[in-house]
Each structure stands twice: as structure tokens, then as C-alpha cells.
Amino acid sequence: MHPRLIEITERIISRSAPTRRPYLAMITAAARRSPKRSALSCSNLAHGFAACNSEDKASLKGDAKANIAIVSAYNDMLSAHQPLETYPALIKDACREVGAVAQFAGGVPAMCDGVTQGQPGMELSLFSRDVIAMASAIALSHDMFDGALFLGVCDKIVPGMVMAAASFGHLPVIFIPAGPMTSGLPNAEKAKVRQLYAEGKCDRAALLESESQSYHGPGTCTFYGTANSNQMLVEIMGLHLPGASFVNPGTPLRHALTKSAAKRVTEITTLGNNYTPVGEVLSEKAFVNAMVGLHATGGSTNHTIHLIAMAQAAGIQLAWEDFSDLSDLVPLLARVYPNGLADVNHFQAAGGLPFIIRQLLDAGLLHDDVKTSAGSGGLRTYTQEPKMKDDDVVWSDGPAESLDKTIVTTMAAPFSENGGLKLLSGNLGRAVIKVSAVKPEHRVIEAPVVLFEDQSELQDAFKAGKLEKDFVAVVRFQGPKANGMPELHKLTPPLGVLQDKGFKVALVTDGRMSGASGKVPAAIHVTPEAAEGGALAKLRDGDPVRLDASTGVLNVLVESDIWDSRQPVAPDLTSYQSGLGRELFSNFRNQVTSAEQGASAVGFLSASGA
């Protein structure tokens, strides 16, 4: 093991001890009451299996057969979740084949940031993660279950489900993905058309045709944003079956992996000999592995928020310093759009996660000695890949060499010496920046501020030709307390156009920039946020700001006596607080924690166990 990795892991373990100890005690106590149906009264139990067929009803009357909960994010509007429609029937049949039962315990909402990007609905996006966590908890609250299968893919869905799984940490859990859609229009061409549209060089019909050719069928979007980062994370944390992340929907292998996951979860309940509660899988070492995987693959900046909330649900305390220090240690081993031209299907074909995990394990940059839902082989099991044999899944060693060195590479010849995620700090607060897609000459900028208090203001100024200059765009009052912290991904094309014209530009915001952070330097998740009186609220148009991603600096260059005497502005935020359901989330906005603390509005176990 790399000594620096050990050092970072040990400090996380030490920092987390006051909350991790009561968490483990809680799930141990819950496990002693297993199987859960034995604690139910006859009336409770009768309600619990009233709608089952006679075979399943007979199985559930006793305690000898496992009952598996299915929690699904299925809906047929979203491409990534549409394939999940057929999974419950497959799972139920697979469980019956091994003498178990599966019940559809509940559904959870699944919204798509791709649909709501730049729209008011995006202001519910981050909060939907906590709603999903709570909805999943309600699905499992009937206490009828010996294990659970979570069916979810995209941006907030998987983090919310992991939070719920951690809350029921005594249960064995496996996550089942749907896989990415097949490759459509190359991502680079899609980005080019977006930029042409921003420049007024193509019309809306051409833009819609380009987008339709990119997002063209069932499955996850093929760029490496938050959804596909999710799949990498749950696999490298041991919550998937090995190699399950990037198998396309509707294929025999996808079908067989779903059935294998259903059978596997029955083997790791308290009724078997290999009890593996998910709360023990979600260990400090597993979260370190997740952060390492995020850096090695150039994953989504959203996980500097989500992983913190996911870890808190398991009694583990992560900090932005952990992300930054690990980024300095872990090289970039994958080039997947927006950090390269390839999509996730190309990544999978070139060697995918089995290859990346092998490289990192051999370099001592991952913890092998972790529990996983796949078995007792530690993380090394995840260097294998699934294949079909006689209508079933078998696993064999994944590729030991890259099949395309422009997409995945070795530790000996990394694309970058670090993961590209940096912590910024200074008199404007603390922020994160992802520079794996930002050219070195654009990573330092010192320029006057142009202030915006809504992303539409920046777009309007661009269209009016008011931004043909060097500047730092500060889009403030976009944090979780102000308006739910929407993604500001629609700002990438206009800022990219200006950068291509030779202007020095950057973005600074207390909002999110999305898992598709691109070629323009963007200091995001600034805390404290402007709505809490953070430093962004004290900025004035024309203030010089220095953003230095090399040294980790984010400063306003104003004389200290002038700066200290300024009062933060307090704009009217009521336009963010009603319409499209936003009024229902006022309590979330009032009690949400900062981005650095996971931007969560739900409670977690305290050091006292309360």
C-alpha cells in the first residue's frame, strides 16, 4: 500500500470514530432481530404478503426463506431508467429459483438534470437526492426483508439510494444498473454543435437534431458525467457485481447479470453462511477507494458533495481535503468525454473498470482488504469481467493491457500525474475545481469580476455582446440555501466561445457545474454561499479576482480595509421559492447544510448515537 494512501485513510478513520462506532453498534443490534418477519404480529405479516401468490405466501409464513426488497427508480420518460421496467419480474423469478422471495417494496422519484438543465425544475434536483433517500427508507420500513436490491442509475438517484441503504446497514444490498445506451453522435460533435448554436451559427432545428442523435435510446447518457461516475463508484465500492456497470441494456449479458445479482443477494443474508451487511461494505476504506476511482477516471465534481453525504449516512466523515490530497496522489488513467473524445462504451471496450482497478491495486492505490457484496475475494475480484456461458454469467480475468491506449492507460504512462480535482481557498471562501479537461494555459486567471445573480443574466449578456473581454463571471446566490444549488452546465458553451476567441475567462459560483465540467476553469460549490453572507455577496462589478488552480488560490484582490468594511448584498430570492413545486421545499432550503458538508437536509447519526 502507498504510505500516503494509508495516512489519508487513517485520518478519516480517526475523524469518523465518534460517529462510526454508534453506527456499527446500531446495525449490529438490528441484525440480531433477523429475520425481520419474526418480529411482526400475525396481522402485520398477513398484510405484508396478502397480495402474494400462494407459493410466495407459504414461503413468507416461515423464517427459513429469504425475502428480498426491490426498490426501483423506474420511469419510462428517462432513458437511463426505462430498462428497469422488466427487472422486477426477472428478479422474482431468479429468487424463486433459489428458494427465496422478492417483493417490490417501493419506487422512488428519478428526475433528469438533462431535461431540467437551465430550467426552474433544476432547483429541485439536488434536494431530490434526500427525497430518494427518505422514499427508499419508507420502502424498507415494513421490516419484512432479509436483503435489498436497488435499481437506479443517474445523478441523485444512486447517492440517495446509498444513503438509504446505509440507514438499513444491517441488510445485505446489491445495486443493479441498467447500463449505457449504445453510442450515438460522438460527444465532441455534439459539443461542437452546441457551441455553434451559442455563436448563432446554426439554428434550433440543427441543435435538436444533434441532441437527438446523441441521446437516442434506452440507457444512460454515454458521456462521463455524474450518472456514469455513479456506476463506477458503486462498483469500486463493492456494491455491484464485478463488471456490471457498463453493459448495454437489452443484451443477454445485462439480463443474466440482473438475475445473478438477485441470486447473489440471497446468499449473503443472515440465513446463509456469508452474511454481508451493507453497513460493513460501506467502510472508510471503501470510501477512500471511491475517491481514488473518481480521480483515476476523471469523474464528476458532484461527488465532492454526494460522497460526503453518502459517507455521513454510514457514520463516516469525509472532507474536501481528502479529495484534494488523494487527487495529488492518484494519476488520471482514463480519457472519457468531457476529458477526452471517447464515450463510456469505448471505455468499456478498451478495458474499462477491471483494467483500471487492476492498475490501481497493483500500484498500492486501492484497498483490497474490503468487504464486497460479490464475495470474499476483496476488491481484486473486481478485476474480473463477466461473460456469457450457457445462458449464465461466468467471470474471468479482465484485460491486463489496455486495448486502446488513447482511452485507458497504465500507471507507468498516465494521461496526467494527478486526478485534476483541486481544493481552492482564499478570501472568497473554499471551492473545488476540476481541471482534467482544462488546458494548463487556462488554469490561472486574474481578471475583473462581472457579477450575475442568475444564469440567464450571463446568457443574455453574452448574446448582447457585452462579454467580449477578459473577465471572471461570478454567478452567485446559486447555493443550496438560496435556490437548491442547480447545475449551471448551460453556461459552458458561451464561456467556451469566449475562451476560443482568445479572452481569459473563468466561472466562480456557489452553484454546481455538473459532472460534465469542461474546458473553462470553474470554481464551484463556493462556501460559505452568498445567501449565508459568504464573501461572494460582498463582491462588486470590476473587483479583480485571481483564480489559480495550480496553487489552489481563490482571492479577491481588494485592499483589506475596503474589503472588511463592505456589507454583503441581500437580493430578493422569492422568484426561486415558488412554482413547479419549489414551494414544497422551503424547509429543505432552510435546514440544508453547506456543499462542503454534503448539502443535505436529512439527519444523520450523531456521535452520541442519537
N, C-alpha and C positions, 0 to 999 in steps of 0.2 A: 504493500500500500504506500502511496505517496505520503510523506510525512505531513505536508501541508493539508492534504485532504483529511487526515486523521485529526489534525489540530482543529480544523473548522468543525468537523463532526463532534468532537469532544466539547467544544464550547457551546454548540447547540444542545447537546445532551445536558450539560450543566445548567444552561439558561432555562431549559424546559423542565427540569426536575420538579419544581414545585407544582406544576400542573400535570405533568405526565404521570406522576405517581398516583394521584387520586383518579386519573382517567383509567389506568390499568386496574386499579382496585375496583372501580365501577364495573368494568366489563367482566372481570373475574367473578364478581358477585352475580351478575346477570347470567353468566354461563352455568352457574350451579343450579339454576332453576330449569335447566333444559331436560327434555324437550318442552317447549313452551305450552303445548296443549294440555299438559298435565296440571297446569295451574288454573285452567279455565273450568268454570262450572259447567254442568251438563247443558244448561240453557245457552251459555256463551258458546260452547262448542257446536251445538246444534245450529245456531245462527251462522257459525263460521263455515259449515260445509253444506248448508241447506240446498245450495244450487248445484252441488257436485253430482256427477253420475254415481251410480251405485258402487262401482269399483273403487273410485277415489274416496267415497264416503266411508266405505268399510275400512280403507287404509287409514283414514284420519281419526277413526274412533279409538285407535290404539296409539301407543307411543313408539312403536318399533320401526315405523317408516317415515322417512324424511319428507317434510313439506317445504317446498321452495317458493319463495315470493318472487313474482315478476313485477318489476317497476319499470315503466316504459315512458319514453318521451315521444312516442309515435304521433305524428300527424302527417297528412298527405299533401300539405302545402309546401313543406320544407324538404328539399331533395335529400338531405342527409338522413332524415328520419323516416321518410316514406317506406324504405325497405323493411323497417321494423314491424310493419303490419302483419307479416306472416310468422314472425318469430314465436309468439306465444304458443301457437299450435305445435310448432316444431319442438319447443321446449317441453311442453306437456307430454308429447309422445316419447321424447327421449327419457324423461324422468320415469314414465311408466315402464319403459324397457328395463330399467334397473331397480324396479320395485319401489319407486318414490312417487310423490305427487307434486305438481306445481299449480299454483293459483295466481291469477293475475291480481296482484294486490292493489295496484293503483297506477294512474297515469299522472304525468307532470307536464306543465306547460313547456313549450320549446319555441322560443322566438328566434328569428334570424337577423343578425346585425346587417347582413347583406341587403335585406328588404327594408330595414328601418334606417339605414345609413343616411345621415343628414336630415332625418325626419323627427318629429316630436316623439314618436314611439321609441326612439333610441334612448330616451331618458329613462325608460323602464328596464333597459337591457341589463345593466349591472345588478339592479335590485332583483331581477328575475332569478339570479343565482340563489339568493336566500329564500325566495319563494319556492324554488325547486327543492332546496334542502328541507324546508318545512313540509312541503307536499309529500316528499318521499318518506319523511318521518311519520306522517299520518298514515301512509300506506302500510307501513310496518308496525304501526301502533297496536294492531289487533293481537299481536303476540302469538300468532298462530304458526310461526315459521321457524325452521331449523337452518335456513340459509337463504340467500337472496341473489338474484340476477338483475343487474341494472342495464337497461337498454338505452343508451344515449350516446351522443356524438359531439355536438357542437359547443359553441363558445362558453356559455354559462351553465349548460346542462350538466356536463361531466363534473366540473367543480362542485356544483350544488349537490349532485348525487354522492360524490365522495364525502362531502360534509355530513350528509345523512348517514351514509354507511359507517362513518366514524362514530356517529352518535349511537349506532347499534353495533358497536365494535365487537360484541360477543358473537355475532353471526359471521359465518363464512360468506364471502361475497366474491363474485366474478363479474366483471364488466364485459358486455358483448357489443361490439361496434357493428356498424353497417358497411363500412369501407368507403373508399373514394369513388366518385364517378369516373368513368373512363375518360381519357384525355380528349379535350376538345381543342378549340383555338388556343395556340400557345400563349402562355401568360404574358410574355414580352410583347406579343402583337396586341393583346387586349390593352396593356398599359399604354402602348403607342397610340391606339385609337382614343383612349381616354384623354391623353394629352392633346391630341389634335382637336378633340371636341372642346377642351378648355381654351384652346387658342382660337376657336371659331373656324377651324379649317375643315370640319365635317359636321354634318347635321345630326339631329337626334335619331333619325331612322338608321343611319350608319352605326351610331353608338349602340342602339338597341340590338341591331343585328350582331355586332361584335360580342356584346354581353351574352346574347342568347347562344352563340356558338361556344362560348366559354363555359357557361352554366347550362348544360344541355340535357341532363338526365339524372336518374336516381343516384344518390351517393353524396359524399362530402365534396365540397369545392376542392380543386386539386392543388391550389397554392398552399404554401406552408404558413398558414395563419394560426389562429387560436384553436380551431377545430382539429386540425391535424396535429398540432402541438399537444392537444389533449390526448390523442391516441398514443402518441409517443410516450407521454408521461405515465399513463396508466399501465402501459406495457412495461416500461423500465422500472416501475414500482411493483410489478408482480401481480397486477390486478386483472390482466388479460391472460389468455393462453398465449404461449410463445408464438410470435409471428402473426398474430391475429389482426393487427392494426390496419394494414393497407392492402387487404384482399378485396377485390371489387364485389359489389352487390350482385346477387342473382347468379353467382357461379357455384358449381358443385362444391368447391372448397369452402366458400363462405357458408353454405348450407351445412356442411359437415362440421365446421368449426363451431357453429351455433349449437348443434346437438352435442358436440364434445364438451362444451362449456357447461351445458345443462347436466350432463352426467358427472362431470368432474366436481361440481359444487356439492352433489350428494355424497361424494366420497370424503369430504373434509368437514362434515358436520360432527356434532358430538356423538352421533350414532355410529360413526366409523372409527377407524384406528388412526386417522391422520387429521385430527381436529385442528383447523387453522382459522382462528378468528381474525377478521379483517383488521381489528384494532392492533393486533400484533404485526400484521403485514405492513400497516401504516406506521412504521417506526422512524426514528430520527435518521437512521441510515438510508431508509427508503426515500425520504425527502431530500437528502443530500444527493442520492442517485438521480432524482428527478431534476434537480437544479443542474447537475452535471450534464444530463441528457439535453436539457434546454439549451445550454451553451454550445455543446458539441454539434447540435443540429441547426443552430440559429433560430430558435423558436420564439414564440410570441411574447412580447413585453407584457401582455395582460397577465401573465403568470407571476409577475412580481407582485401582483395583488392576489390572484386566486390561490397560489400555493401557500401564501401566508394564512389565508382563511381556512383552507383545507387542513393545514397542519394544526391550527388552533383547535379545530374540531376534534383532533386526536391528542390534545394536550401538549402540543409541540409548538415552540415559539421560534419562528424564523424572523430574520431581519434583512433589510436591504443590503447590509454589509456582507451577509453570507452570499448573496447573489453576486455582488461585485467581486469579492475575494475569489470565489470559485471561477468567475469569468476570467480573471487574470491567470488562473491555473490551467483551464481547460481550452484546448485549441478547437477551432472550427473545422469539423470533418465532413460537412455536407454543404452543398450548394443547391438549394431548392428555392424557387421563386417565393419572395422577392430578393433573396440573397444569391440568386443565380437564375439560369434560364429553365432548368428542369422543373417538372411538377412531381407530385408525390408518387405517381405511377412509375416515372423514370427512376426516382429514388429507390423504390421497392425493387425494380428490376436490376439496379446496379449493385444491390447487396442489402440495402435497407437497414433496418434496426439490428438484425442479427450480426451484420458486419460491424456496425458502429459499436454495439455493446461489446463485441469481442475485442475490438481495438482498445476501448477504454478499460476493460477488465485487465487485459494484458499489460497495460501501462500503469496499473495500480490506481486508476482514477474513478473506479466504482467499487462499492461494497458488494462483494459476492456473498458474504455471510448474512443474508437476509432471508426472512420467510417470504414465500410467494404462494399464490393460490394454485400454482401449477405443480408443486411437489417439493421434495426435499433437496433438490439439486442446487439450491441457491440461484443467484442471478445468472450463473453460467448456463442454466437451462435455456435462457432467452437468446443464446447464440445459435439456437436451432430454428429451423423453419418448417412449416407444415406442408405436407404434400398429400395427394390423394392416393389411396391404395385400396382396391376392392370396396369402393363406396364408403371408406372410412378415412380418418386422418392418421397419418404417421408423421413423426418428426425425425429429421436428420440434420446433421451439421450444416449450418448456413455457410455461405462462401467465405473463405479465408482471405480472398483477394478481391479488390474492387473490380467490378465488371465494367465500370465506366469511371475513370479517374477524374473526369470533369464534374462528377456529381458527388461521389463519395471517395474519400481519400484516407490515407493512413496517418498514424501518429508521426511517422517519420517525415511526411511531406504535407502538413496541414495547409488548408487554404488561408488560415490566419493563426497567429500564435495564441490568440485568446478568443473567447466566445462573443466579444463585441458588445456586451452589456455593461454599462458603466453607471456608477452612482455619482451624481453631481451634487455639490453642496456649495453654499455661499450665502451672501446676504439676501438672496431671493428665496432661500429655502433649500429643500432637498428634492431631488428629482432623479429619474432614471432616463437613460438614453441608449438606444440600440444603434450601433454604428457598423454592423456587419455588411450592410448594403450602402453605406456612406463612404465615398472615396476619401482618402486621407486629406486631400487638399480642402475638403469641405468640413472638416471636423472641428475647426476653430474659427469662430466668427466674432467680431466686435463691430457693432453697428447700432444705430439709433432704433429705439422701440417705436413700433406702430401698434397702438392698442385697439383691441376688439373685445366686445363683450358677448358676441355671438358669432358662430362660424359663418353665418350668412353675410355678416358685415364684411368679412375678409373677401368672400367670393364676389360681393358687389364692388368692392374697391378694386379688385383685380380686373373685373370686366370693364370698369370705368377707366382703366389705365393709370390708376393712382399709385401703383406699386412698382413702377419701373425704376428701381433704385436698390441700394444695399439697405437691408433692414432686418430687424428681429421682430417677427409677428408674435405678439403676446395675446393669446385668446384666453381670457380669464373668466372667472365665475362659471367654470365648467366642472367643478369638483363634485363629489358625491353629495355634499350638503346643499350645494347650490341648485343642481338640477339632475342629480343621479349619475353624473360623470359619463356623458356619452362619448362614443368614439368620434374622432374628427377626421376620419380617413378621407373624406371628400376634399380636404384641403391639400392633399398630396399632389394632384395634377396641377393646380395653379402655381403652387410653390415650386414644383418641378420645372414648369415652363420658365419661371423667372430665373431659376438657377441655371438652366440651359442657355439662357440669354447672357450669362456671364455675371449676373448680380450675386452678391453674397447674401444668402437668406437663411433663416432658421426659424423654427417654431418653438415657443415656450408656452406651456399650458398646464393648468391643473386638471385638465381632462385627459382622456385616453386617445392614443393614436392608432390603436388596433394592432392585431397580430401581423398585419401586413406593412409595418413600419418600413419606409422605403429610403430613397437616396438623399432626402433632405434631412439635415440634422434636426432632431426634435427632442427637446427636453420636456418630458411628460410626467404626469402624476405629481406635479409640484405640491409639496406640503410644507407648511400649513396652506390650505387652499384659500383663495381670495375671499370666499364667503365667511371664513372664520377670522378675517382680518389679517390674513397672510400677506407677505411682502408684495405679491403681485398686485394687491389692491392699493399699494402706495405708488406704483409706477405712474409716470406721466409721459405723454407722447414726446418723443425725442430724447428721452433718457438713454444714455449709452449703456449697452449691456454686453458683457463678454461671456460667451459660452465656449468652454474649452473641454472637449470630450477626451483629450489626451491626458490632461492633468486633473479632470474631474471638478472643474470650477464653473459656477453659475453665479455671476455677480452683476449688480448694477453699479456703474462707475460714477456715482454721485457723491459729493462731499458728505462726510458722515454727519456733520451738524445739520445740513439741509435735509438729508435723508431721515434723521432721527426726529426732526420737527414735523415731518409730514404726517397727516392723518389718512388712514385708509378710506377709500370711497366705499359707499354702500348703495349700490344701484337697486332699482326696483326689480325683484326677481319673480313677481307674481305671474308673468307670462309663462313661466316654466311650471306652474303649480296646478294647472287645471287643463282639462281637455285630454281626450284619448286615454282616460283612466289615470292621469297623473295625480289627480286629487286624492286618489285612494292610497297614495304612497307618501303622504305628508309625514306620518310617523317614522317611516324609513329615513327620509331626509333629515329629520330632527335628531335621530339617535345613531345614525351611521358613523362608524369610525373612519379615520383617515385612510387614504390609499396605502400608506406605509404600514398600517395596522390591518390591512385586508379589506377595507371598505365594506364592512359587514354590519348589518342591522340586527343580527340574531345574537343570542347569548352563547357563551362557551363556558366550559367548566373552569371554575376559579381554582386558585391554589389551595383553597380550603375544601374543595370538592363540592361546593355549592353550585 
